[in-house]
Each structure stands twice: as structure tokens, then as C-alpha cells.
Amino acid sequence: MLRSIATIVAATGALAAIVGWLWNLVAPTPDANIGAGALVVLGLPVAGIGVVLLIVSALLDRRREP
């Protein structure tokens, strides 16, 4: 269960960061820059949290197996 949640969180964060970067690349207007920056700034930490959760999930699964 934790692994699926972590995968969704990591993918969502990474996609938000990629969309923000592409948005700024395709439409570099001041408004797009603000929105794209917000997506990148919020997406990277969310992706990081997802990766940490994936690591914790892997460690917990490893601990359960005898």
C-alpha cells in the first residue's frame, strides 16, 4: 500500500515539475513564468517526498522478509 502511494506521489511531483519546465519553455511570458515556476517549486519537493516514501517502503518490505 505504501509503495503505491509513494509511486503516485513521486510521479505527480515529477510530472508537475516537467509540465512547469515545458510551460516556461513553450510560452515564456511573465504569467506563464509565474505559473511554471510554481509548478516546478512545488513539484520537486513532492517528487522528493515520493522518493523518500519509496525508500521507506523498500526498507520495510526488506525487514518483513525473513
PyMOL commands that place a pseudoatom at each C-alpha (Angstrom):
pseudoatom trace, name=CA, resn=MET, resi=1, chain=A, elem=C, hetatm=0, pos=[0.000, 0.000, 0.000]
pseudoatom trace, name=CA, resn=LEU, resi=2, chain=A, elem=C, hetatm=0, pos=[2.771, 2.446, 0.920]
pseudoatom trace, name=CA, resn=ARG, resi=3, chain=A, elem=C, hetatm=0, pos=[4.637, 1.652, -2.286]
pseudoatom trace, name=CA, resn=SER, resi=4, chain=A, elem=C, hetatm=0, pos=[1.642, 2.501, -4.471]
pseudoatom trace, name=CA, resn=ILE, resi=5, chain=A, elem=C, hetatm=0, pos=[1.049, 5.772, -2.606]
pseudoatom trace, name=CA, resn=ALA, resi=6, chain=A, elem=C, hetatm=0, pos=[4.740, 6.652, -2.886]
pseudoatom trace, name=CA, resn=THR, resi=7, chain=A, elem=C, hetatm=0, pos=[4.747, 5.897, -6.605]
pseudoatom trace, name=CA, resn=ILE, resi=8, chain=A, elem=C, hetatm=0, pos=[1.742, 8.146, -7.181]
pseudoatom trace, name=CA, resn=VAL, resi=9, chain=A, elem=C, hetatm=0, pos=[3.253, 10.967, -5.104]
pseudoatom trace, name=CA, resn=ALA, resi=10, chain=A, elem=C, hetatm=0, pos=[6.625, 10.739, -6.858]
pseudoatom trace, name=CA, resn=ALA, resi=11, chain=A, elem=C, hetatm=0, pos=[5.063, 10.579, -10.315]
pseudoatom trace, name=CA, resn=THR, resi=12, chain=A, elem=C, hetatm=0, pos=[2.746, 13.505, -9.594]
pseudoatom trace, name=CA, resn=GLY, resi=13, chain=A, elem=C, hetatm=0, pos=[5.602, 15.658, -8.350]
pseudoatom trace, name=CA, resn=ALA, resi=14, chain=A, elem=C, hetatm=0, pos=[7.848, 14.773, -11.260]
pseudoatom trace, name=CA, resn=LEU, resi=15, chain=A, elem=C, hetatm=0, pos=[5.086, 15.422, -13.777]
pseudoatom trace, name=CA, resn=ALA, resi=16, chain=A, elem=C, hetatm=0, pos=[4.299, 18.789, -12.192]
pseudoatom trace, name=CA, resn=ALA, resi=17, chain=A, elem=C, hetatm=0, pos=[7.945, 19.810, -12.422]
pseudoatom trace, name=CA, resn=ILE, resi=18, chain=A, elem=C, hetatm=0, pos=[8.199, 18.657, -16.040]
pseudoatom trace, name=CA, resn=VAL, resi=19, chain=A, elem=C, hetatm=0, pos=[4.969, 20.435, -17.017]
pseudoatom trace, name=CA, resn=GLY, resi=20, chain=A, elem=C, hetatm=0, pos=[6.200, 23.621, -15.365]
pseudoatom trace, name=CA, resn=TRP, resi=21, chain=A, elem=C, hetatm=0, pos=[9.518, 23.441, -17.169]
pseudoatom trace, name=CA, resn=LEU, resi=22, chain=A, elem=C, hetatm=0, pos=[7.838, 22.767, -20.527]
pseudoatom trace, name=CA, resn=TRP, resi=23, chain=A, elem=C, hetatm=0, pos=[5.288, 25.530, -19.931]
pseudoatom trace, name=CA, resn=ASN, resi=24, chain=A, elem=C, hetatm=0, pos=[8.068, 28.045, -19.373]
pseudoatom trace, name=CA, resn=LEU, resi=25, chain=A, elem=C, hetatm=0, pos=[9.940, 26.732, -22.411]
pseudoatom trace, name=CA, resn=VAL, resi=26, chain=A, elem=C, hetatm=0, pos=[6.948, 26.898, -24.788]
pseudoatom trace, name=CA, resn=ALA, resi=27, chain=A, elem=C, hetatm=0, pos=[5.279, 30.104, -23.556]
pseudoatom trace, name=CA, resn=PRO, resi=28, chain=A, elem=C, hetatm=0, pos=[7.854, 32.301, -21.785]
pseudoatom trace, name=CA, resn=THR, resi=29, chain=A, elem=C, hetatm=0, pos=[5.502, 35.141, -20.809]
pseudoatom trace, name=CA, resn=PRO, resi=30, chain=A, elem=C, hetatm=0, pos=[5.544, 36.718, -17.321]
pseudoatom trace, name=CA, resn=ASP, resi=31, chain=A, elem=C, hetatm=0, pos=[2.291, 34.975, -16.343]
pseudoatom trace, name=CA, resn=ALA, resi=32, chain=A, elem=C, hetatm=0, pos=[3.489, 31.639, -17.641]
pseudoatom trace, name=CA, resn=ASN, resi=33, chain=A, elem=C, hetatm=0, pos=[6.770, 32.153, -15.830]
pseudoatom trace, name=CA, resn=ILE, resi=34, chain=A, elem=C, hetatm=0, pos=[4.967, 32.576, -12.508]
pseudoatom trace, name=CA, resn=GLY, resi=35, chain=A, elem=C, hetatm=0, pos=[2.772, 29.507, -13.037]
pseudoatom trace, name=CA, resn=ALA, resi=36, chain=A, elem=C, hetatm=0, pos=[5.594, 27.402, -14.389]
pseudoatom trace, name=CA, resn=GLY, resi=37, chain=A, elem=C, hetatm=0, pos=[7.850, 28.407, -11.524]
pseudoatom trace, name=CA, resn=ALA, resi=38, chain=A, elem=C, hetatm=0, pos=[5.162, 27.472, -9.031]
pseudoatom trace, name=CA, resn=LEU, resi=39, chain=A, elem=C, hetatm=0, pos=[4.757, 24.054, -10.633]
pseudoatom trace, name=CA, resn=VAL, resi=40, chain=A, elem=C, hetatm=0, pos=[8.485, 23.406, -10.547]
pseudoatom trace, name=CA, resn=VAL, resi=41, chain=A, elem=C, hetatm=0, pos=[8.921, 24.726, -6.999]
pseudoatom trace, name=CA, resn=LEU, resi=42, chain=A, elem=C, hetatm=0, pos=[6.036, 22.590, -5.727]
pseudoatom trace, name=CA, resn=GLY, resi=43, chain=A, elem=C, hetatm=0, pos=[6.725, 19.573, -7.935]
pseudoatom trace, name=CA, resn=LEU, resi=44, chain=A, elem=C, hetatm=0, pos=[10.332, 18.948, -6.976]
pseudoatom trace, name=CA, resn=PRO, resi=45, chain=A, elem=C, hetatm=0, pos=[9.736, 18.620, -3.202]
pseudoatom trace, name=CA, resn=VAL, resi=46, chain=A, elem=C, hetatm=0, pos=[6.667, 16.448, -3.812]
pseudoatom trace, name=CA, resn=ALA, resi=47, chain=A, elem=C, hetatm=0, pos=[8.744, 14.176, -6.049]
pseudoatom trace, name=CA, resn=GLY, resi=48, chain=A, elem=C, hetatm=0, pos=[11.427, 14.081, -3.353]
pseudoatom trace, name=CA, resn=ILE, resi=49, chain=A, elem=C, hetatm=0, pos=[8.879, 13.089, -0.730]
pseudoatom trace, name=CA, resn=GLY, resi=50, chain=A, elem=C, hetatm=0, pos=[7.656, 10.331, -3.040]
pseudoatom trace, name=CA, resn=VAL, resi=51, chain=A, elem=C, hetatm=0, pos=[11.181, 9.003, -3.476]
pseudoatom trace, name=CA, resn=VAL, resi=52, chain=A, elem=C, hetatm=0, pos=[11.728, 9.012, 0.289]
pseudoatom trace, name=CA, resn=LEU, resi=53, chain=A, elem=C, hetatm=0, pos=[8.469, 7.104, 0.740]
pseudoatom trace, name=CA, resn=LEU, resi=54, chain=A, elem=C, hetatm=0, pos=[9.589, 4.572, -1.877]
pseudoatom trace, name=CA, resn=ILE, resi=55, chain=A, elem=C, hetatm=0, pos=[12.846, 4.046, 0.013]
pseudoatom trace, name=CA, resn=VAL, resi=56, chain=A, elem=C, hetatm=0, pos=[10.998, 3.638, 3.317]
pseudoatom trace, name=CA, resn=SER, resi=57, chain=A, elem=C, hetatm=0, pos=[8.611, 1.180, 1.669]
pseudoatom trace, name=CA, resn=ALA, resi=58, chain=A, elem=C, hetatm=0, pos=[11.509, -0.863, 0.284]
pseudoatom trace, name=CA, resn=LEU, resi=59, chain=A, elem=C, hetatm=0, pos=[13.212, -0.926, 3.684]
pseudoatom trace, name=CA, resn=LEU, resi=60, chain=A, elem=C, hetatm=0, pos=[10.006, -2.007, 5.414]
pseudoatom trace, name=CA, resn=ASP, resi=61, chain=A, elem=C, hetatm=0, pos=[9.436, -4.771, 2.845]
pseudoatom trace, name=CA, resn=ARG, resi=62, chain=A, elem=C, hetatm=0, pos=[13.007, -5.962, 3.292]
pseudoatom trace, name=CA, resn=ARG, resi=63, chain=A, elem=C, hetatm=0, pos=[12.576, -6.022, 7.063]
pseudoatom trace, name=CA, resn=ARG, resi=64, chain=A, elem=C, hetatm=0, pos=[9.416, -8.157, 6.878]
pseudoatom trace, name=CA, resn=GLU, resi=65, chain=A, elem=C, hetatm=0, pos=[11.030, -10.908, 4.831]
pseudoatom trace, name=CA, resn=PRO, resi=66, chain=A, elem=C, hetatm=0, pos=[12.880, -13.478, 6.983]
for i in range(1, 66): cmd.bond("trace and resi %d" % i, "trace and resi %d" % (i + 1))
show_as sticks, trace
zoom trace
